């Protein structure tokens, strides 16, 4: 089993090139099945979840070329099967996003129970609400069997603003007959990127970036080219790392409008950064002091659906708070197991109290100690990597496959700007 050996404390300095968004690339790969024409994607992150989606695409019948790093050409001219392989489909939740195209082109889709991160209860009802609203029938057994002779536009009311549930609704409505209106839609940057991609190949989607999306179904979509947006979660992670290690870092190729809410909440920790054209600059030697909300005793960091603070940055923010002068309450509303990794931070020396599955109170600043830990999920894994870079000594992080699922070659990319992270293989683990 591979693990990271991290030597700290370290500072970083230089330019960090962000990768394409994992959460945009995965649904866009599935969207390639809505057309029988080739789609050329660039800025695709070379991560485990993308590799799984590509393997599923191949097994379903797509011709996939990989002409260069971060580039894929996907042509789904023929679909060989409507059944998603249980082993592959069970690895990632986004395997469910192939269902709309399979229904539209073959009338049937068979999906395994979804996989993904173990960060708490994650409902899948919203996916089926969207599909049944458009005329599909769902049978639940050891797998999900979905059938539809034809998908027809309709009003789609989502009982929660689920990202993948919204994406399923968008993909299904794009080529359904008639007009669909999606209410309570998720509107995260990666959902917007999916919509913009679909419009670029002939879809008719309005209301992008809002929670009410109107889609006029079209009979055929064409081929095209698309550049995946930069990953705002990866960028937010690096901003946090730079700030608490008092490092100066430049991050190019970003969309500033995706970072205003992140900046607002990071400011509560004394963390600031500035925009220069399409780049973010994190200055060194920031004064990390907790700033309470008006009329409140301590600052509160609360995740919300977009345009609120992203849940995927909660774990990073917990580590940031350990280095801030003052006390901070972090309230994770969306997932009930996101904060369970905090016991590993206590082993590092963090002063925190896990009040319940959703709330943690952190007092800082704290000197971090080297530890040996296991990464429980993608975001907690990255948070632990940052924590060990603060520690004075050598740490080990196991189960780094979880980190690799969301952060491409993060060890190599951070080492280029000053980190000391060694990837090793321990056959005994």
C-alpha positions as CSV (number, residue, x, y, z in Angstrom):
1,X,0.0,0.0,0.0
2,X,1.3,3.4,-0.9
3,X,1.7,6.1,1.7
4,X,3.1,9.6,2.1
5,X,6.2,10.3,4.2
6,X,5.9,14.0,5.1
7,X,8.8,16.0,6.5
8,X,7.9,19.3,8.2
9,X,7.6,22.0,9.0
10,X,7.8,23.3,5.4
11,X,6.9,26.5,3.6
12,X,6.0,26.7,0.0
13,X,6.7,29.5,-2.5
14,X,5.9,29.9,-6.2
15,X,3.2,29.2,-8.7
16,X,0.8,26.3,-8.2
17,X,-1.0,25.3,-11.4
18,X,-4.5,24.1,-10.5
19,X,-6.0,21.1,-12.2
20,X,-9.4,20.8,-13.9
21,X,-12.4,20.3,-11.6
22,X,-13.0,16.7,-10.7
23,X,-16.7,17.5,-10.0
24,X,-17.1,19.0,-13.5
25,X,-15.1,16.4,-15.4
26,X,-17.1,13.4,-14.1
27,X,-20.6,14.5,-15.2
28,X,-19.2,15.9,-18.5
29,X,-17.7,12.5,-19.3
30,X,-21.2,11.0,-18.8
31,X,-22.7,13.8,-20.9
32,X,-20.6,12.7,-23.9
33,X,-23.0,9.8,-24.3
34,X,-25.8,12.2,-25.2
35,X,-24.2,12.5,-28.7
36,X,-22.8,10.0,-31.1
37,X,-20.2,12.6,-32.2
38,X,-16.7,12.9,-30.8
39,X,-16.1,15.2,-27.8
40,X,-12.6,16.6,-27.2
41,X,-12.0,17.4,-23.5
42,X,-9.0,19.2,-22.1
43,X,-7.9,20.1,-18.6
44,X,-9.3,16.8,-17.4
45,X,-7.6,15.8,-14.1
46,X,-5.7,12.6,-14.1
47,X,-7.2,11.2,-10.9
48,X,-8.7,7.8,-9.8
49,X,-12.3,8.8,-10.2
50,X,-11.8,10.0,-13.7
51,X,-10.1,6.8,-14.6
52,X,-13.0,4.8,-13.3
53,X,-15.5,6.9,-15.3
54,X,-13.4,6.4,-18.4
55,X,-13.4,2.7,-17.9
56,X,-17.1,2.6,-17.5
57,X,-17.4,4.7,-20.7
58,X,-15.3,2.1,-22.6
59,X,-17.3,-0.8,-21.2
60,X,-20.5,0.8,-22.3
61,X,-19.1,1.0,-25.9
62,X,-17.4,4.4,-26.2
63,X,-14.2,4.8,-28.2
64,X,-11.8,6.7,-25.9
65,X,-8.5,8.3,-27.0
66,X,-6.0,9.8,-24.6
67,X,-3.8,11.8,-26.9
68,X,-2.0,13.8,-24.2
69,X,-2.0,14.3,-20.4
70,X,-5.3,15.9,-19.3
71,X,-6.9,15.3,-22.7
72,X,-9.5,12.8,-23.8
73,X,-11.5,12.3,-27.0
74,X,-14.7,10.4,-26.3
75,X,-16.9,9.1,-29.1
76,X,-20.0,7.1,-28.1
77,X,-21.2,6.2,-31.5
78,X,-22.5,2.8,-30.4
79,X,-23.7,1.6,-27.0
80,X,-22.9,-2.0,-26.4
81,X,-24.7,-2.5,-23.1
82,X,-27.1,-0.6,-20.7
83,X,-25.6,-2.4,-17.7
84,X,-22.9,-0.6,-15.7
85,X,-20.4,-3.0,-14.3
86,X,-21.1,-3.4,-10.6
87,X,-17.4,-3.4,-9.5
88,X,-16.6,-0.2,-11.4
89,X,-20.0,1.5,-10.7
90,X,-19.8,0.7,-7.0
91,X,-16.6,2.7,-6.7
92,X,-18.0,6.2,-7.5
93,X,-21.4,7.8,-7.1
94,X,-21.2,9.6,-10.4
95,X,-21.6,6.3,-12.3
96,X,-25.3,7.1,-11.9
97,X,-24.9,10.0,-14.3
98,X,-24.7,7.6,-17.2
99,X,-28.4,6.7,-16.6
100,X,-29.9,9.6,-18.6
101,X,-28.0,9.0,-21.8
102,X,-28.6,5.2,-21.6
103,X,-32.3,5.8,-21.1
104,X,-32.5,8.3,-24.0
105,X,-30.5,6.0,-26.4
106,X,-31.5,2.5,-25.3
107,X,-34.5,2.9,-23.1
108,X,-32.9,1.2,-20.2
109,X,-30.2,1.6,-17.6
110,X,-29.1,-0.9,-14.9
111,X,-27.0,0.7,-12.1
112,X,-25.2,-0.7,-9.1
113,X,-25.6,0.7,-5.6
114,X,-23.4,3.9,-5.6
115,X,-20.0,4.2,-4.0
116,X,-17.9,7.3,-3.1
117,X,-16.7,8.9,0.1
118,X,-17.8,7.7,3.5
119,X,-18.7,11.2,4.9
120,X,-22.2,10.3,6.1
121,X,-25.7,9.5,4.8
122,X,-26.1,10.6,1.1
123,X,-29.5,10.1,-0.3
124,X,-30.1,9.0,-3.9
125,X,-33.9,9.6,-4.0
126,X,-33.3,12.9,-5.7
127,X,-31.8,11.2,-8.7
128,X,-34.9,9.1,-9.2
129,X,-37.3,12.0,-8.6
130,X,-35.8,13.7,-11.6
131,X,-35.9,10.6,-13.9
132,X,-39.5,9.6,-12.8
133,X,-40.7,13.1,-13.3
134,X,-39.7,12.8,-17.0
135,X,-41.4,9.4,-17.4
136,X,-38.9,6.8,-16.3
137,X,-39.9,3.7,-14.2
138,X,-37.5,2.6,-11.5
139,X,-37.2,-0.9,-10.0
140,X,-35.0,-1.3,-6.9
141,X,-33.5,-4.7,-6.2
142,X,-29.9,-5.7,-5.8
143,X,-29.3,-3.0,-8.4
144,X,-31.4,-0.1,-9.9
145,X,-33.2,-1.0,-13.1
146,X,-34.6,2.0,-14.9
147,X,-36.7,2.0,-18.0
148,X,-38.3,4.6,-20.3
149,X,-39.8,4.3,-23.7
150,X,-39.5,8.1,-24.0
151,X,-38.5,10.9,-21.7
152,X,-40.9,13.9,-21.8
153,X,-40.2,17.4,-20.4
154,X,-41.9,18.2,-17.1
155,X,-41.7,20.2,-13.9
156,X,-39.0,18.6,-11.8
157,X,-39.1,19.5,-8.1
158,X,-36.0,18.3,-6.2
159,X,-36.5,17.8,-2.5
160,X,-32.9,18.8,-1.9
161,X,-30.4,20.8,-3.9
162,X,-28.3,17.7,-4.6
163,X,-25.4,18.3,-7.1
164,X,-25.5,14.9,-8.8
165,X,-29.3,14.8,-8.5
166,X,-29.4,18.1,-10.4
167,X,-26.9,16.9,-12.9
168,X,-29.0,13.8,-13.6
169,X,-32.0,16.0,-14.1
170,X,-30.1,18.3,-16.5
171,X,-28.7,15.4,-18.5
172,X,-32.1,13.7,-18.8
173,X,-33.9,16.9,-19.8
174,X,-31.4,18.0,-22.4
175,X,-32.7,15.6,-25.0
176,X,-36.1,14.9,-23.6
177,X,-39.2,15.8,-25.6
178,X,-40.4,19.3,-24.6
179,X,-39.6,21.8,-21.9
180,X,-38.4,20.9,-18.4
181,X,-38.1,23.3,-15.5
182,X,-35.9,22.2,-12.5
183,X,-36.8,23.8,-9.2
184,X,-34.4,23.8,-6.2
185,X,-31.5,23.0,-8.5
186,X,-27.9,23.0,-7.3
187,X,-25.9,25.7,-8.9
188,X,-22.2,25.0,-7.9
189,X,-19.5,26.0,-10.4
190,X,-19.2,22.4,-11.7
191,X,-23.0,22.3,-12.3
192,X,-22.6,25.5,-14.3
193,X,-19.7,24.1,-16.3
194,X,-21.8,21.0,-17.2
195,X,-24.6,23.3,-18.4
196,X,-22.2,25.5,-20.4
197,X,-20.7,22.5,-22.0
198,X,-24.1,21.1,-23.0
199,X,-25.1,24.4,-24.5
200,X,-21.8,24.5,-26.5
201,X,-22.9,21.2,-28.2
202,X,-26.4,22.3,-29.0
203,X,-28.5,22.1,-25.8
204,X,-30.9,24.8,-24.8
205,X,-30.4,25.5,-21.1
206,X,-31.4,28.8,-19.3
207,X,-31.0,29.9,-15.8
208,X,-27.5,28.6,-15.4
209,X,-26.1,29.6,-12.0
210,X,-29.5,29.8,-10.4
211,X,-31.8,27.3,-8.6
212,X,-34.4,27.4,-11.3
213,X,-33.2,25.9,-14.6
214,X,-35.3,25.8,-17.8
215,X,-34.3,23.3,-20.5
216,X,-35.8,22.9,-23.9
217,X,-35.1,19.4,-25.1
218,X,-33.4,18.9,-28.4
219,X,-33.4,15.8,-30.6
220,X,-29.6,15.7,-31.3
221,X,-26.5,17.1,-29.8
222,X,-23.3,17.6,-31.8
223,X,-19.6,17.0,-31.1
224,X,-17.3,19.7,-29.8
225,X,-14.4,20.8,-27.7
226,X,-14.4,21.8,-24.1
227,X,-12.0,22.9,-21.4
228,X,-12.9,21.8,-17.9
229,X,-12.9,24.7,-15.3
230,X,-10.2,24.8,-12.6
231,X,-11.1,23.0,-9.4
232,X,-12.1,25.6,-6.9
233,X,-11.9,23.0,-4.1
234,X,-8.3,22.3,-4.9
235,X,-7.5,26.0,-5.2
236,X,-9.3,26.6,-1.8
237,X,-7.1,23.9,-0.3
238,X,-3.9,25.5,-1.5
239,X,-4.9,28.9,-0.3
240,X,-5.4,27.5,3.1
241,X,-2.1,25.7,3.1
242,X,-0.2,28.8,1.9
243,X,-1.9,31.0,4.6
244,X,-1.2,28.8,7.6
245,X,2.4,28.1,6.5
246,X,2.9,31.8,5.9
247,X,3.8,31.2,2.3
248,X,3.4,33.3,-0.8
249,X,1.7,31.4,-3.6
250,X,0.3,32.4,-7.0
251,X,-2.5,30.3,-8.5
252,X,-3.3,31.1,-12.1
253,X,-6.2,30.2,-14.4
254,X,-9.1,30.7,-12.0
255,X,-12.5,32.2,-12.3
256,X,-12.6,35.0,-9.6
257,X,-16.4,34.8,-9.1
258,X,-16.0,31.2,-7.8
259,X,-13.9,32.4,-4.8
260,X,-15.8,35.4,-3.3
261,X,-17.7,33.3,-0.8
262,X,-14.5,31.4,0.1
263,X,-12.7,34.7,0.7
264,X,-15.5,35.9,2.9
265,X,-15.3,32.9,5.2
266,X,-11.5,32.7,5.2
267,X,-11.4,36.3,6.2
268,X,-13.0,35.2,9.5
269,X,-9.7,33.3,10.2
270,X,-7.6,36.3,9.3
271,X,-6.8,34.7,5.9
272,X,-6.8,36.9,2.9
273,X,-5.9,36.7,-0.8
274,X,-6.2,39.0,-3.8
275,X,-7.2,38.7,-7.4
276,X,-5.0,39.8,-10.3
277,X,-6.8,39.2,-13.6
278,X,-7.5,35.4,-13.5
279,X,-5.0,34.6,-10.8
280,X,-5.1,34.4,-7.0
281,X,-2.2,35.6,-5.0
282,X,-1.8,34.5,-1.3
283,X,0.6,36.9,0.5
284,X,3.0,35.5,3.1
285,X,3.1,36.4,6.8
286,X,-0.6,36.9,7.3
287,X,-1.9,37.7,10.8
288,X,-4.1,34.7,11.6
289,X,-6.6,36.0,14.1
290,X,-10.2,34.9,14.6
291,X,-12.7,37.6,13.8
292,X,-16.0,37.2,15.5
293,X,-19.3,37.9,13.7
294,X,-21.0,41.2,14.7
295,X,-22.7,40.6,18.1
296,X,-21.2,37.1,18.4
297,X,-18.5,35.8,20.7
298,X,-16.6,33.6,18.2
299,X,-16.6,33.3,14.4
300,X,-18.7,30.6,13.0
301,X,-17.8,28.8,9.7
302,X,-20.9,27.1,8.3
303,X,-21.1,25.2,5.0
304,X,-24.1,25.7,2.8
305,X,-25.3,24.8,-0.7
306,X,-23.8,27.1,-3.4
307,X,-23.4,30.1,-3.3
308,X,-22.6,29.2,0.3
309,X,-19.3,28.0,1.7
310,X,-18.5,24.6,0.1
311,X,-18.7,21.5,2.4
312,X,-15.7,20.1,0.6
313,X,-13.5,22.8,2.2
314,X,-14.8,22.1,5.8
315,X,-12.0,19.6,6.6
316,X,-9.3,22.1,5.3
317,X,-10.9,24.9,7.4
318,X,-10.7,22.8,10.5
319,X,-6.9,22.5,10.1
320,X,-6.6,26.2,9.3
321,X,-8.5,27.0,12.5
322,X,-5.8,25.2,14.6
323,X,-3.3,27.8,13.5
324,X,-5.5,30.8,14.2
325,X,-5.2,33.0,17.3
326,X,-8.6,32.5,18.9
327,X,-11.5,30.1,19.1
328,X,-13.6,29.1,16.1
329,X,-16.8,27.1,15.7
330,X,-17.1,25.1,12.5
331,X,-20.7,23.9,11.8
332,X,-20.8,21.2,9.1
333,X,-24.5,21.0,8.1
334,X,-24.5,18.9,5.0
335,X,-22.8,15.6,6.0
336,X,-22.9,13.8,9.4
337,X,-19.5,12.1,9.2
338,X,-17.4,14.9,7.7
339,X,-15.9,15.9,11.0
340,X,-15.1,12.4,12.3
341,X,-11.4,12.7,11.2
342,X,-10.8,15.4,13.9
343,X,-9.6,12.7,16.3
344,X,-6.5,12.4,14.1
345,X,-5.9,16.1,14.5
346,X,-6.1,15.7,18.3
347,X,-3.3,13.2,17.9
348,X,-1.3,15.9,16.1
349,X,-1.8,18.2,19.1
350,X,-4.9,20.2,18.0
351,X,-7.0,21.7,20.8
352,X,-10.6,21.0,19.8
353,X,-13.9,19.6,21.0
354,X,-16.2,17.6,18.8
355,X,-19.5,18.8,20.2
356,X,-21.6,16.4,18.0
357,X,-21.3,15.0,14.4
358,X,-21.9,18.4,12.9
359,X,-20.0,20.9,15.2
360,X,-16.4,21.3,16.3
361,X,-14.9,24.1,18.4
362,X,-11.2,24.7,17.8
363,X,-8.8,26.9,19.9
364,X,-5.5,28.0,18.5
365,X,-2.8,28.5,17.6
366,X,-1.4,25.0,18.2
367,X,2.0,23.5,17.5
368,X,1.5,20.3,15.5
369,X,3.3,17.0,16.2
370,X,4.3,14.4,13.7
371,X,1.9,11.4,13.5
372,X,1.1,8.2,11.6
373,X,-2.5,8.4,10.3
374,X,-4.9,6.9,7.8
375,X,-6.8,9.0,5.3
376,X,-10.6,8.3,5.7
377,X,-11.8,10.3,2.6
378,X,-10.6,12.7,-0.1
379,X,-11.0,16.0,1.8
380,X,-9.9,14.7,5.2
381,X,-6.9,13.2,3.5
382,X,-5.8,16.5,2.1
383,X,-6.5,18.2,5.4
384,X,-4.2,15.7,7.2
385,X,-1.5,16.2,4.6
386,X,-1.6,20.0,5.4
387,X,-1.5,19.3,9.1
388,X,1.6,17.1,8.8
389,X,3.3,19.7,6.7
390,X,3.0,22.0,9.8
391,X,4.4,19.3,12.2
392,X,8.1,19.4,13.3
393,X,9.3,16.0,12.2
394,X,8.3,13.1,10.0
395,X,4.7,11.9,9.6
396,X,3.2,9.1,7.6
397,X,-0.2,9.1,5.9
398,X,-1.7,5.8,4.7
399,X,-4.6,5.1,2.4
400,X,-3.5,7.9,0.1
401,X,-5.6,6.4,-2.7
402,X,-8.3,8.5,-1.1
403,X,-6.3,11.7,-1.7
404,X,-5.4,10.6,-5.2
405,X,-9.1,10.3,-6.0
406,X,-9.4,14.1,-5.8
407,X,-5.9,15.6,-6.0
408,X,-3.8,14.7,-8.9
409,X,-0.1,13.9,-8.0
410,X,-0.4,16.4,-5.2
411,X,2.9,15.2,-3.7
412,X,4.8,16.0,-6.9
413,X,3.1,19.4,-7.5
414,X,3.6,20.6,-3.9
415,X,7.2,19.4,-3.9
416,X,7.9,21.7,-6.9
417,X,7.1,24.7,-4.7
418,X,8.9,23.6,-1.6
419,X,7.1,20.7,0.2
420,X,8.9,17.6,1.3
421,X,6.5,14.7,0.6
422,X,7.8,11.3,-0.4
423,X,5.5,8.6,-1.9
424,X,6.5,5.1,-0.8
425,X,5.1,1.6,-1.0
426,X,4.8,-0.4,2.2
427,X,4.1,-4.0,1.2
428,X,3.4,-4.9,4.9
429,X,0.4,-2.6,5.2
